[in-house]
Amino acid sequence: NLSIQTLADERFFPGFLDFLRANEAFSGMLTFEFTQADVAEMGALEHESLAALFELGYRFSIDRVEDLRMDFKGLSDRGFRFLKLHAGRLLGTERMQASHIHPADLGDLLRRYAMELVVDHIETESQVLDILDLDVRIGQGYLFSAPRPVRPEVLQPAGRSAAAVSRGSASRRAAE
C-alpha cells in the first residue's frame, strides 16, 4: 500500500523515486496499491508522481472499492492493472453503490482495459464456487491462507543460513 501523501511529499518522494529507479529490475514484481478514496482525491502532483512510477514500469492496484462508477480507461492509462473488490460486494451479500455493471460482466470489462479483477475476503468454499462462475481469475482471503509472520530465514541476506543467523543472534544476546 502506498499513500497519496507519499506521492505528494516533495521532500520524500524524489529520494523514493531514486531508490525505485536504482531497483528498476523489480518493477514488474511490485504493485503499489491505493484505496479508491485516495485515487478519487489525487490531484495534479499525485498524478505526476504516479506517471513517474509508471514510466519505470511499476503497476498499481485500486483497493477498498465501494463504487464501480469509475473511469476504467483512465485508470488503465495511468498504470492501474488490478481492481480489488470484496467478495461480499461482488456476490451481492454486502451493500454496494448502484452500478451499471453487472457483477458477471466486471472481469471482462476490466480485461478490456488491461486490468484484472482481484476478489478479496473470500472465506467460504461456496463463495469460491460463486466467484468462479463469474470468471474471476485471482482471489484472496482466509479460505486460502490466514495472514502470518514472515519466516526469519526469508529476511536473511543471501548466503547466510538460518542456523548461522541464529548462532549470531545467540552470541549477541550472550554478550549483552
C-alpha positions in Angstrom: 0.0 0.0 0.0 1.2 3.5 -0.8 -0.4 6.7 0.5 -1.2 9.7 -1.6 0.7 11.7 1.0 3.9 9.9 -0.1 3.2 10.8 -3.8 2.8 14.5 -2.8 5.7 14.7 -0.3 8.2 16.9 -2.1 11.0 16.1 0.4 10.5 12.3 0.4 9.2 11.3 -3.0 12.3 12.3 -5.1 14.5 10.0 -2.9 11.9 7.3 -3.0 11.8 7.6 -6.8 15.7 7.4 -6.9 15.5 4.2 -4.8 12.9 2.7 -7.2 14.9 3.8 -10.2 18.0 2.0 -8.7 15.9 -1.1 -8.2 14.0 -0.9 -11.5 14.6 -4.6 -12.2 11.9 -5.3 -9.6 9.3 -3.1 -11.2 7.5 -6.0 -12.8 7.2 -7.7 -9.5 6.0 -4.8 -7.4 2.5 -3.3 -7.4 1.6 -0.3 -5.5 -1.9 -0.3 -4.0 -4.2 2.7 -3.4 -7.6 2.9 -1.9 -10.5 4.0 -4.1 -11.0 7.1 -1.8 -7.3 8.1 -2.2 -7.5 7.7 -6.0 -10.5 9.9 -6.1 -8.6 12.6 -4.1 -5.5 12.6 -6.3 -4.6 15.9 -7.8 -2.0 17.1 -10.4 1.0 16.4 -8.2 -0.1 12.9 -7.3 -0.8 12.1 -10.9 2.6 13.4 -11.9 4.2 11.1 -9.3 2.2 8.2 -10.5 3.3 8.9 -14.0 7.0 8.8 -12.9 6.5 5.4 -11.2 4.6 4.1 -14.3 7.4 5.2 -16.6 9.7 3.0 -14.5 7.4 0.0 -15.1 5.7 -0.1 -11.7 2.0 -1.0 -11.7 -0.9 0.0 -9.5 -3.9 -1.6 -7.8 -7.1 0.1 -6.6 -8.4 -1.4 -3.3 -11.4 -1.0 -1.0 -13.7 -0.4 -4.0 -17.2 0.6 -2.9 -18.4 2.2 -6.1 -17.9 0.8 -9.6 -18.8 4.1 -11.3 -15.3 5.0 -12.4 -13.2 5.7 -15.5 -11.6 2.3 -16.1 -9.8 3.5 -19.2 -8.4 6.5 -17.3 -7.2 4.2 -14.5 -5.6 1.8 -17.0 -3.9 4.7 -18.9 -2.3 5.8 -15.5 -1.0 2.3 -14.8 -3.7 0.6 -12.8 -3.7 -3.1 -13.6 -5.7 -4.5 -10.7 -9.0 -3.7 -9.0 -9.7 -5.4 -5.7 -13.3 -6.0 -4.7 -14.7 -7.5 -1.5 -16.3 -10.9 -2.2 -19.5 -9.9 -0.5 -19.9 -6.9 -2.7 -19.3 -8.9 -5.9 -21.7 -11.6 -4.8 -24.4 -9.1 -3.5 -24.3 -10.2 0.1 -22.8 -6.8 1.1 -24.1 -3.4 0.2 -22.6 -1.6 -2.8 -23.5 1.6 -4.6 -25.8 1.1 -7.5 -23.8 0.4 -10.7 -24.4 0.0 -14.4 -22.1 -3.0 -14.3 -23.4 -6.4 -13.6 -21.0 -8.5 -11.4 -20.9 -11.2 -14.0 -19.5 -8.7 -16.5 -16.9 -6.9 -14.4 -14.0 -9.2 -15.1 -14.5 -9.0 -18.8 -14.9 -5.2 -18.7 -11.7 -4.8 -16.7 -9.7 -7.1 -19.1 -10.7 -4.8 -22.0 -8.7 -2.1 -20.2 -5.7 -4.4 -19.4 -6.9 -4.7 -15.8 -7.6 -7.7 -13.7 -10.3 -8.2 -11.0 -9.0 -9.5 -7.7 -11.7 -10.7 -5.3 -10.6 -10.5 -1.7 -12.2 -11.5 1.6 -13.0 -15.0 0.3 -13.8 -17.0 3.3 -16.0 -20.0 2.3 -15.9 -22.7 -0.4 -19.4 -21.7 -1.5 -18.0 -18.2 -2.2 -15.3 -19.7 -4.4 -17.8 -21.6 -6.5 -19.9 -18.5 -7.0 -16.9 -16.4 -7.8 -15.5 -19.0 -10.3 -18.9 -18.8 -12.0 -18.1 -15.1 -12.6 -14.9 -16.0 -14.4 -12.7 -14.4 -11.8 -9.0 -15.4 -12.1 -7.5 -14.0 -8.9 -8.8 -14.4 -5.3 -7.5 -13.7 -1.8 -8.9 -14.5 1.6 -8.7 -16.6 4.8 -10.0 -19.6 2.9 -6.7 -19.8 1.1 -4.4 -18.7 3.9 -4.6 -16.5 7.0 -2.0 -13.8 7.4 1.1 -15.0 9.2 4.5 -13.7 10.1 7.3 -13.9 7.6 9.7 -16.8 8.4 13.0 -15.4 9.7 15.1 -17.2 7.0 13.2 -15.2 4.3 14.5 -12.0 5.8 18.2 -13.1 5.9 20.7 -11.9 3.3 21.5 -14.4 0.6 24.2 -16.8 1.5 23.6 -16.8 5.3 21.8 -19.8 6.7 19.2 -19.5 9.3 21.4 -21.5 11.7 24.3 -19.0 11.2 21.9 -16.1 11.9 20.5 -17.9 14.9 24.1 -18.5 16.3 24.9 -14.9 15.7 21.8 -13.7 17.5 22.5 -16.0 20.4 26.1 -14.7 20.6 24.9 -11.1 20.6 22.4 -11.8 23.4 25.1 -13.6 25.5 27.4 -10.6 25.1 24.7 -8.2 26.3 
